[in-house]
Amino acid sequence: MNFERTSASKIAVNLPGATAVFFSHNINFCSQNQEPLGVAMQNRSADAERIYAELNNIIDRQEYIQEFDTWPKQQIIEYIFTRFHDVHRQQLPELIRLAERVETTHVDNKYCPVGLSQHLVQVQNELEEHMQKEENVLFPMLAQEHLSLPAGPIQVMKREHDDHLSLISTIFEITNDIQLHPDACNSWKALYLGLQAFINDIYMHIFIENNVLFVR
């Protein structure tokens, strides 16, 4: 596979284990954007040589992640509920609390992520509304094997996924790509560590829905 000329989303689907590499380098592999990986890495100033090496190492070691496409739909849905919906509802209130503390304490620091807490409230509200649509409407319909579901509701969810990814991009902008400065306090460190975990989770959440569940 020519990694440089292949989109991150296509690599993620065809090379189990590649998602872990993309996670660690903040490469978005969830959207339907067919931008080649080489271009995506240039846009994010990523270490291309290191990423290619890690992807090739996966091939060499035959490192595989859980093959969700072998699961029944109901098992995938239950996994999404417990692994992502429930977890996001725990993550965001704490991230908002930490962001408020950092912004209040370090407002005069040029590296302070001013506006982050307010932005995370928006993320929380929009994500909660989205998850409730899935839990109360779409997923119960998908769980019915005999039901022929129109493409419209799924396309709406995919568009909202793209909106979520745009919100994530703003987090990177506010936080300077979630890069800590040397004198960051423990709350600041905890905030950025939590943001990275949340972003990794939302990437995988969207990936499983778009590329596994909705494909069914």
N, C-alpha and C positions, 0 to 999 in steps of 0.2 A: 504494500500500500504506500502510495506517495503521500506522506503526511502533510507536506507543505502545501499541496494543491487540493487537499481534501478538507471538507468542512469538519469542524469539531463535532457537530451533531452526528455526522455519518461515521466518524471514527468511533464515537461513543457507542453507537449501535453495533458496529462490526468488530470492535476490539474490546471484549470484556476486560475490565480493569483500567481502561483508559480514563474513566471518570475520576478515579483517584488522582491521576496526574493533573487533570484539568482543575480539580478542586484545589490542589496545592498551589497552583499558579494563577488562580482566579480567572480561568478561561471559561467563558460561557458556552456550554454545549447543549443548552436546553431549547433555544429558540429554533425556528424553522429557517433562520438565515443561513444561506448556503455559502457564506463568505469563507474562502479557503483559510485553513489554520495559519498559514504563513502570514497572511494579511492581518488576521485577528491578533497574532502575536506582535506584529509591528505596531498596531494601534494601541496595544496595552504595554508596549516596551518590555515584553516578556523575554526570558532567556531561551531563545529558540533552540540553540544547541543542546541545552540541558533537557528541554522538553522532548525533543526528538530522541535523545538517548534513553530517557525514561520509558517512552513508548516502545522503543525497540527492545528494551530490557523485558517488558511485559511479554512480548512475542517470544523472546528467548526462554523465559522461565515458564511460559504457559500459565500465567497468573490469571485466574478467573474470579469474577464476582458472581453473586447469586443470579441465576438466569431466571428473571422474573417472567419471561415469556412462556415458561413451562408451567406456571401456576394457573389454577382456575381463576376466573374473574373475581369471584367472591373473596378468595384468599388475598388477591391483590388489593381489593377495596378495603378489607379489614386491616391489612398492613398499612395502607395509606392513612387510615383513621388513627391508628395507634402510634405509628412511627413518625407521622408528620403533622396531622391536624392537632393531636393532643400536645405534641412537643412545641409547635409554634405558639400555642396558647400559653405555654409556660415560659417560653423564651422572651417574647416581646414585652410583657410587663416589666420584667427585670432589666431588659436592655433600655427601656424608656427611663426607668428609675436611675440607672447608672449614667445615662446620657445627661439627664437633668443635673445630677450631682457634678459631673465633670464640667458641664457648661457653666454652672454657678460658681464653682471653685476656681476654674481656670479661664474665666472669660477674657482676661487680659493677655493670655498666652496666644501668640500668633498661630500656634498649631491647634488651638481649641476648635473642636468640631461644632461651631456655632450653627444652630438650627437643626441639629441631628435629632434631638428629642421630639421636636414637633414633626419632623419628617417620619420618625418611627411610629408616631401616633397615626399618621396617615396610612403607613404600611399596615399597621395593626387593623385599622378600620376596614380597609379595602380587602385585606386577606380574610378577615373574619366573615365579611359579607360573601366572598367567593366560596369559602369552605362551607358555609351554611347552604348555599345553592347546591353544592355537590352532595352534601349529606342528606338534604331533605327532598331533592328533586332528581338530580342526574344519576347519582350512584344507585338509588333504588331501582331506577329504570334499567340501568346497565346490568344489574344483578339478575334481571329476568331474562333467562337465556332465550325464551321463545319470542321476546319482544323485538320488533324491528324498529330501531331508534332512528329518527331523522337526524341528518348530519348537522342541522342547525344548532341544537343545544351544545354539541361538542365544539363546534366552531366558535361559539360564544365563549366557552371556557378557555379555548386556546388563545383567543384575543385577550382575555383577561390575564392569562399567563404572560403574554407579551407585556402587558401593562405592569405586572409585578416585576418583570425583569428590568423595565425602565426605572422603577423605583429603586431597585438594587443598584443600578448604575449611579443614581444620585447619591446613594450611601458612599460609594467609592469616591465620588467627587468631594463630598463634604469632609471625608476622613483622610484625604490624600492617599487613596488606595489602602486604607486601614493600616497605615504605617505609623508606628509609635516613634516619638522622639525620645532621646536618652533619659530625660528627667521625668518621664510619665509616672504618675502615682499609681498605686495598686488599683484604684477604682477605674482609672483610665485603661490600664492593662487588661483588667477583667472585662471592661466594655468592649474593647477591640477583639479580645479572644472570643467573647460571646457573639459578636457580630460575624466573625469568620465562621463560627459553628452554624449560626442561623443561615447565612448565605449558602454554605455547603448543603445544608438540609433543603433549602428552598430549590436549589438547582436540581438535586436528586428527586425531590417531590415532583417538580414539573416534568423532569425527564421521564419518570415512570408513567405519569399520566399521558403525556403526549405520545411517547414512543412505544409504550407497551399496552396500557389499558385502552386508550382511545383507538388504537390501531385495530383492536379486536372488532 
